């Protein structure tokens, strides 16, 4: 008997894993063609038999595609990958509000380097305007973006934006490590 585990992809139902009860067919065939006795002897009963083989077969590529299909979302012109943060390639992206302001860039670089010390996959992004950076990070599935702005230089807080809700909140820089560690548990 064979059982398939399937997933409904955008292009239809497809197998992700097959589980086949091969009975004793495979080992009997191997014994016959190899000349080797592949029987098993039960030590307690002394019974000799050819074991059954149950063959699970899962395709990693199909499972990965299922994760991506399941995570894909659109909200107007915004496209995002709502990956579980533990699966996201980057956990956090850090950027200065304006890439042409040295004070903002310097502070953002400090935060970027500091977050990397807790083994977060952190991205640096200073391309284009802030909206394009958010959209770009949403598309690759980055759960949180940290923006360093003019207020950061005054009160040591940053804006943390959530990919899934697009909500933003001000967080003290000194609390960022704990903030992300808690969310990644």
KAUR-V437839 format. One record per residue. N is the residue number from 1. PHI is phi in radians with two decimals (999 if undefined). PSI is psi as a letter, one per 20 degrees, with the letter a starting at -180 (NA if undefined). NEAR is the number of other ideal C-beta (glycine too) atoms within 12 Angstrom. Layout:
BEGIN
n=N phi=PHI psi=PSI near=NEAR
n=N phi=PHI psi=PSI near=NEAR
END
This chain:
BEGIN
n=1 phi=999 psi=q near=12
n=2 phi=-2.22 psi=p near=16
n=3 phi=-2.15 psi=p near=16
n=4 phi=-1.88 psi=p near=19
n=5 phi=-1.78 psi=p near=20
n=6 phi=-2.08 psi=q near=17
n=7 phi=-2.28 psi=q near=24
n=8 phi=-1.55 psi=n near=14
n=9 phi=-1.33 psi=r near=19
n=10 phi=-1.03 psi=h near=13
n=11 phi=-1.77 psi=j near=10
n=12 phi=2.06 psi=r near=10
n=13 phi=-1.26 psi=p near=14
n=14 phi=-2.41 psi=q near=21
n=15 phi=-1.21 psi=p near=24
n=16 phi=-1.85 psi=h near=27
n=17 phi=-2.55 psi=q near=21
n=18 phi=-2.03 psi=p near=21
n=19 phi=-2.14 psi=o near=19
n=20 phi=-2.00 psi=p near=19
n=21 phi=-1.53 psi=o near=17
n=22 phi=-1.48 psi=i near=22
n=23 phi=0.95 psi=c near=18
n=24 phi=-1.81 psi=j near=20
n=25 phi=-1.01 psi=g near=19
n=26 phi=-1.09 psi=g near=21
n=27 phi=-1.18 psi=h near=23
n=28 phi=-1.11 psi=g near=21
n=29 phi=-1.15 psi=g near=16
n=30 phi=-1.10 psi=g near=19
n=31 phi=-1.06 psi=g near=19
n=32 phi=-1.09 psi=g near=15
n=33 phi=-1.47 psi=h near=11
n=34 phi=-1.67 psi=i near=12
n=35 phi=1.37 psi=j near=8
n=36 phi=-1.69 psi=p near=13
n=37 phi=-1.41 psi=o near=15
n=38 phi=-1.80 psi=k near=22
n=39 phi=-1.26 psi=q near=17
n=40 phi=-2.04 psi=q near=18
n=41 phi=-2.01 psi=p near=14
n=42 phi=-1.27 psi=o near=11
n=43 phi=-1.11 psi=h near=8
n=44 phi=-1.42 psi=g near=6
n=45 phi=-1.68 psi=i near=9
n=46 phi=1.37 psi=j near=10
n=47 phi=-1.16 psi=p near=12
n=48 phi=-1.94 psi=p near=13
n=49 phi=-2.72 psi=r near=18
n=50 phi=-1.62 psi=p near=23
n=51 phi=-1.17 psi=q near=22
n=52 phi=-1.40 psi=q near=17
n=53 phi=-2.05 psi=p near=20
n=54 phi=-1.92 psi=p near=18
n=55 phi=-1.95 psi=o near=19
n=56 phi=-1.53 psi=q near=17
n=57 phi=-2.44 psi=o near=19
n=58 phi=-2.03 psi=p near=18
n=59 phi=-1.68 psi=o near=19
n=60 phi=-1.06 psi=h near=12
n=61 phi=-1.11 psi=h near=13
n=62 phi=-1.24 psi=h near=23
n=63 phi=-1.14 psi=g near=21
n=64 phi=-1.07 psi=g near=17
n=65 phi=-1.11 psi=h near=20
n=66 phi=-1.11 psi=g near=27
n=67 phi=-1.03 psi=g near=24
n=68 phi=-1.16 psi=g near=25
n=69 phi=-1.10 psi=g near=22
n=70 phi=-1.18 psi=h near=21
n=71 phi=-1.47 psi=h near=27
n=72 phi=-1.14 psi=p near=22
n=73 phi=-2.53 psi=q near=21
n=74 phi=-2.31 psi=q near=14
n=75 phi=-2.46 psi=n near=15
n=76 phi=1.17 psi=c near=10
n=77 phi=-1.64 psi=j near=11
n=78 phi=-1.57 psi=p near=21
n=79 phi=-1.93 psi=p near=20
n=80 phi=-2.53 psi=q near=31
n=81 phi=-1.90 psi=o near=30
n=82 phi=-1.50 psi=l near=29
n=83 phi=-1.25 psi=q near=28
n=84 phi=-0.98 psi=p near=18
n=85 phi=-0.91 psi=h near=27
n=86 phi=-1.23 psi=h near=15
n=87 phi=-1.66 psi=i near=23
n=88 phi=-1.14 psi=p near=33
n=89 phi=-1.04 psi=g near=24
n=90 phi=-1.95 psi=p near=32
n=91 phi=-1.54 psi=h near=36
n=92 phi=-2.48 psi=q near=43
n=93 phi=-2.05 psi=p near=42
n=94 phi=-2.08 psi=p near=42
n=95 phi=-2.71 psi=q near=42
n=96 phi=-1.38 psi=q near=36
n=97 phi=-1.00 psi=g near=31
n=98 phi=-2.20 psi=p near=23
n=99 phi=-1.32 psi=i near=24
n=100 phi=-1.78 psi=j near=11
n=101 phi=-1.98 psi=o near=19
n=102 phi=-0.93 psi=h near=15
n=103 phi=-1.13 psi=g near=20
n=104 phi=-1.20 psi=g near=28
n=105 phi=-1.10 psi=g near=25
n=106 phi=-1.06 psi=g near=18
n=107 phi=-1.15 psi=g near=32
n=108 phi=-1.12 psi=g near=39
n=109 phi=-1.09 psi=h near=23
n=110 phi=-1.07 psi=g near=26
n=111 phi=-1.13 psi=g near=40
n=112 phi=-0.96 psi=g near=32
n=113 phi=-1.13 psi=h near=16
n=114 phi=-1.14 psi=g near=23
n=115 phi=-1.16 psi=h near=36
n=116 phi=-1.18 psi=i near=22
n=117 phi=-1.26 psi=i near=15
n=118 phi=-1.83 psi=k near=19
n=119 phi=1.04 psi=k near=13
n=120 phi=-1.56 psi=q near=32
n=121 phi=-1.40 psi=o near=26
n=122 phi=-1.96 psi=p near=33
n=123 phi=-1.81 psi=q near=29
n=124 phi=-1.85 psi=p near=28
n=125 phi=-2.51 psi=o near=33
n=126 phi=-2.32 psi=k near=28
n=127 phi=-1.56 psi=p near=18
n=128 phi=1.08 psi=a near=15
n=129 phi=-1.46 psi=r near=18
n=130 phi=-1.05 psi=h near=27
n=131 phi=-1.09 psi=g near=19
n=132 phi=-1.15 psi=h near=19
n=133 phi=-1.15 psi=g near=30
n=134 phi=-1.03 psi=g near=32
n=135 phi=-1.07 psi=g near=28
n=136 phi=-1.10 psi=g near=27
n=137 phi=-1.18 psi=h near=40
n=138 phi=-1.05 psi=g near=37
n=139 phi=-1.13 psi=h near=28
n=140 phi=-1.65 psi=i near=29
n=141 phi=1.58 psi=j near=34
n=142 phi=-1.16 psi=o near=39
n=143 phi=-1.17 psi=h near=38
n=144 phi=-2.40 psi=q near=41
n=145 phi=-2.09 psi=p near=47
n=146 phi=-1.94 psi=p near=50
n=147 phi=-1.97 psi=p near=38
n=148 phi=-1.69 psi=p near=42
n=149 phi=-2.22 psi=a near=28
n=150 phi=-1.11 psi=h near=18
n=151 phi=-1.11 psi=h near=19
n=152 phi=-0.99 psi=g near=33
n=153 phi=-1.20 psi=h near=23
n=154 phi=-1.55 psi=g near=14
n=155 phi=-2.23 psi=j near=17
n=156 phi=1.06 psi=k near=19
n=157 phi=-2.05 psi=q near=26
n=158 phi=-2.26 psi=r near=42
n=159 phi=-1.61 psi=p near=32
n=160 phi=-1.94 psi=p near=37
n=161 phi=-1.88 psi=p near=33
n=162 phi=-1.58 psi=p near=26
n=163 phi=-1.07 psi=g near=37
n=164 phi=-1.29 psi=h near=24
n=165 phi=-1.81 psi=i near=16
n=166 phi=1.08 psi=j near=24
n=167 phi=-1.20 psi=q near=13
n=168 phi=-2.18 psi=q near=20
n=169 phi=-2.48 psi=q near=20
n=170 phi=-1.54 psi=p near=23
n=171 phi=-2.25 psi=q near=32
n=172 phi=-1.15 psi=p near=20
n=173 phi=-0.98 psi=g near=28
n=174 phi=-1.14 psi=i near=15
n=175 phi=-1.72 psi=j near=21
n=176 phi=-1.10 psi=g near=37
n=177 phi=-0.99 psi=g near=25
n=178 phi=-1.10 psi=g near=16
n=179 phi=-0.97 psi=g near=29
n=180 phi=-1.34 psi=h near=36
n=181 phi=-1.04 psi=g near=18
n=182 phi=-1.09 psi=g near=14
n=183 phi=-1.32 psi=i near=23
n=184 phi=-1.74 psi=j near=22
n=185 phi=-1.24 psi=NA near=9
END
